[in-house]
Amino acid sequence: MIVAIGSDHAGFRLKQAIIAQLTGLGHTARDFGTRDEQPCDYPDFIRPAAEAVASGACQRGIVLGGSGNGEAIVANRIRGVRCGLAWNLDSALMTRRHNDANVLAMGQRMVAQDLALEIVAAWLAEPFEGGRHVQRIRKIDA
């Protein structure tokens, strides 16, 4: 799977760990930046990552910052993106099961790295339940 990944300075270290994990799991990480921990504006990196998912160039996306909130907001401004903010394993899995989330947002200051890596692996593997959730997704996307 090709996974778009982007972060600001506050999510940079977690992004690097997730890129290594994705590669180890056999996925391709397409890194949209940032390239270091120098202060920067998260929309500059999150928007292109989300657009890559919306266009189909990447199958999923992961966006990271200090809290993940701003990153989720930016990603969700892109038509065709359903970005869920996760702070634990259950919250991440529900974004896949019920919302068919194609982008995951997390905060480096909110989620310990070991847990974040567990969340990423589970989120990538978790299927969408379908069923009653399909009509809700259609309404979101309309």
C-alpha positions as CSV (number, residue, x, y, z in Angstrom):
1,M,0.0,0.0,0.0
2,I,1.2,3.5,-0.7
3,V,0.7,5.7,2.3
4,A,1.0,9.5,2.2
5,I,2.5,10.9,5.4
6,G,3.0,14.5,6.4
7,S,3.8,16.3,9.6
8,D,4.8,19.7,11.0
9,H,7.8,20.2,13.3
10,A,5.8,18.9,16.3
11,G,5.1,15.5,14.7
12,F,8.4,15.1,12.9
13,R,10.0,12.5,15.2
14,L,6.9,10.4,15.2
15,K,6.7,10.7,11.4
16,Q,10.2,9.3,11.1
17,A,9.4,6.3,13.3
18,I,6.2,5.6,11.3
19,I,8.0,5.8,8.0
20,A,10.4,3.1,9.2
21,Q,7.5,1.0,10.4
22,L,5.6,1.3,7.1
23,T,8.7,0.2,5.2
24,G,9.2,-2.7,7.6
25,L,5.6,-3.8,7.0
26,G,6.1,-3.8,3.2
27,H,4.3,-0.5,2.5
28,T,5.6,2.5,0.6
29,A,5.7,5.8,2.5
30,R,5.4,8.9,0.4
31,D,6.8,11.7,2.6
32,F,5.3,15.1,2.1
33,G,7.4,16.7,4.8
34,T,8.4,18.5,6.9
35,R,12.1,17.5,6.8
36,D,13.2,18.6,10.3
37,E,12.0,20.0,13.6
38,Q,12.3,23.7,12.6
39,P,9.0,25.5,13.3
40,C,6.7,25.4,10.2
41,D,3.0,25.7,9.2
42,Y,1.3,22.3,9.2
43,P,-1.1,23.1,6.3
44,D,1.9,23.3,3.9
45,F,2.6,19.5,4.5
46,I,-0.8,18.1,5.4
47,R,-2.8,19.5,2.5
48,P,-0.6,17.8,-0.2
49,A,-0.6,14.5,1.7
50,A,-4.4,14.6,1.9
51,E,-4.7,15.6,-1.8
52,A,-2.6,12.6,-2.7
53,V,-5.1,10.3,-0.9
54,A,-8.1,12.1,-2.5
55,S,-6.6,11.8,-6.0
56,G,-5.9,8.1,-5.6
57,A,-2.1,8.5,-5.8
58,C,-1.9,7.1,-2.3
59,Q,-4.4,4.6,-0.8
60,R,-4.1,5.9,2.8
61,G,-2.6,8.8,4.6
62,I,-1.2,9.6,8.0
63,V,-0.9,13.2,9.3
64,L,0.9,14.2,12.4
65,G,1.4,17.2,14.6
66,G,1.6,18.2,18.3
67,S,-2.1,17.3,19.0
68,G,-3.3,16.0,15.6
69,N,-6.3,18.3,15.7
70,G,-5.2,21.0,13.2
71,E,-3.9,18.3,10.9
72,A,-7.3,16.5,10.9
73,I,-9.0,19.7,10.2
74,V,-6.8,20.5,7.2
75,A,-7.1,16.9,5.8
76,N,-10.9,17.0,6.2
77,R,-11.1,20.1,4.0
78,I,-10.1,18.0,1.0
79,R,-13.1,16.4,-0.8
80,G,-12.8,12.7,-0.7
81,V,-10.8,12.5,2.5
82,R,-12.3,11.1,5.7
83,C,-9.6,11.8,8.4
84,G,-10.1,10.5,11.9
85,L,-8.2,11.7,14.9
86,A,-6.9,8.8,17.1
87,W,-5.5,8.9,20.7
88,N,-5.8,5.2,21.5
89,L,-6.3,1.9,19.7
90,D,-10.1,1.9,19.9
91,S,-10.5,5.4,18.6
92,A,-8.3,4.5,15.6
93,L,-10.1,1.2,14.8
94,M,-13.5,2.9,14.9
95,T,-12.4,5.4,12.3
96,R,-11.9,2.4,9.9
97,R,-14.8,0.3,11.0
98,H,-17.5,2.9,11.0
99,N,-16.2,5.8,9.0
100,D,-14.0,4.1,6.4
101,A,-11.3,6.7,7.3
102,N,-8.6,6.9,4.6
103,V,-6.4,9.3,6.6
104,L,-5.3,9.0,10.2
105,A,-4.3,12.0,12.4
106,M,-2.3,11.7,15.6
107,G,-0.5,14.0,17.9
108,Q,3.1,13.3,18.9
109,R,2.5,15.2,22.2
110,M,-0.7,13.1,22.9
111,V,0.3,9.5,22.0
112,A,3.4,7.7,23.1
113,Q,5.5,6.4,20.2
114,D,5.0,2.7,21.0
115,L,1.3,3.1,21.1
116,A,1.3,5.2,17.9
117,L,3.1,2.5,16.1
118,E,0.6,-0.1,17.4
119,I,-2.2,2.2,16.2
120,V,-0.8,2.6,12.7
121,A,-0.4,-1.2,12.2
122,A,-3.9,-1.9,13.4
123,W,-5.4,1.0,11.5
124,L,-3.8,-0.2,8.2
125,A,-5.1,-3.7,8.7
126,E,-8.6,-2.9,9.9
127,P,-11.4,-3.2,7.4
128,F,-14.5,-1.1,6.9
129,E,-17.6,-2.8,8.3
130,G,-19.9,-1.6,5.6
131,G,-23.6,-2.4,6.3
132,R,-25.5,0.4,8.0
133,H,-22.4,2.6,7.8
134,V,-22.4,2.8,4.0
135,Q,-25.3,5.2,3.8
136,R,-23.7,7.4,6.3
137,I,-20.4,7.5,4.3
138,R,-22.5,8.5,1.2
139,K,-24.0,11.4,3.1
140,I,-20.6,12.5,4.3
141,D,-19.3,12.4,0.7
142,A,-22.3,14.0,-0.9
